[in-house]
């Protein structure tokens, strides 16, 4: 639960409702794997998969009240769908990783 509170402090404008705390915690705990998946897909050149994951991440983050994370994921999706280079996409993912790792 500690990671959830630290992440909320950094990324959450409208912090999640306590009634969904378990779901929110599961979402936060899934973020490292989601980032690892994004990195793998960048290395493999699977840009459409990056767009799909970013889209899902944006929606889920928004639903749990993580507005900044949702916005960031939407920007990543836009990069992936607009023909940005793999390097540009990888840089955006690295920025996200740094922001999230700074929370714990």
C-alpha positions in Angstrom: 0.0 0.0 0.0 3.0 2.3 0.5 3.8 2.6 -3.2 0.2 3.5 -3.9 0.3 6.5 -1.5 3.6 7.7 -2.8 2.4 7.4 -6.4 -0.8 9.2 -5.6 1.2 12.1 -4.1 3.1 12.5 -7.4 0.6 11.7 -10.1 -2.9 12.1 -8.7 -5.0 15.3 -8.9 -8.2 13.6 -7.8 -6.9 10.7 -5.7 -8.7 7.4 -5.8 -11.8 6.7 -3.8 -11.0 4.6 -0.7 -13.8 2.2 -1.8 -11.7 1.0 -4.7 -8.4 1.1 -2.8 -7.6 -2.6 -3.5 -8.2 -2.1 -7.2 -6.1 1.0 -7.2 -3.3 -0.7 -5.4 -3.4 -3.6 -7.9 -3.2 -1.0 -10.7 -0.2 0.8 -9.2 1.5 -2.5 -8.5 1.0 -3.5 -12.2 2.8 -0.3 -13.5 6.4 -1.8 -13.4 5.2 -4.7 -15.6 3.4 -2.4 -18.0 6.6 -0.3 -18.3 8.6 -3.4 -19.0 6.2 -4.4 -21.7 6.4 -1.0 -23.3 10.2 -1.2 -23.3 10.1 -4.7 -24.9 7.8 -3.6 -27.6 10.0 -0.5 -28.4 13.0 -2.8 -28.7 11.1 -5.1 -31.0 9.6 -2.3 -33.1 6.0 -3.1 -32.2 4.7 0.4 -32.4 1.0 -0.6 -32.7 1.3 -2.6 -29.5 2.8 0.4 -27.7 -0.2 2.5 -28.8 -2.6 -0.2 -27.5 -0.9 -0.4 -24.1 -0.6 3.3 -23.8 -4.3 3.7 -24.7 -5.3 1.1 -22.0 -2.9 2.8 -19.5 -4.4 6.2 -20.2 -7.9 5.0 -19.6 -7.2 3.0 -16.5 -5.1 5.7 -15.0 -7.9 8.2 -15.6 -10.4 5.9 -14.1 -8.4 5.5 -10.9 -7.9 9.3 -10.6 -4.3 9.5 -11.9 -4.9 12.4 -14.2 -1.2 13.2 -14.8 -0.4 9.6 -15.6 -3.4 9.4 -17.9 -2.3 12.5 -19.8 1.3 11.2 -20.1 0.0 7.8 -21.4 -2.2 9.7 -23.9 0.8 11.6 -25.2 2.7 8.3 -25.6 -0.2 6.9 -27.5 -0.2 9.9 -29.8 3.5 9.5 -30.4 3.1 5.9 -31.3 0.2 6.6 -33.7 1.7 9.7 -35.3 4.7 8.1 -36.9 7.2 9.2 -34.2 10.6 7.4 -34.2 11.2 4.5 -31.9 13.8 6.7 -30.2 11.3 9.4 -29.5 8.9 6.8 -28.1 11.7 5.1 -26.0 12.6 8.5 -24.6 9.0 9.2 -23.6 8.8 5.8 -21.8 12.1 6.5 -20.0 10.7 9.8 -18.7 7.7 8.0 -17.4 9.9 5.4 -15.7 11.9 8.1 -14.1 8.9 9.9 -12.8 7.4 6.7 -11.4 10.6 5.5 -9.9 11.1 8.9 -8.1 7.9 8.0 -6.1 9.6 5.2 -4.2 
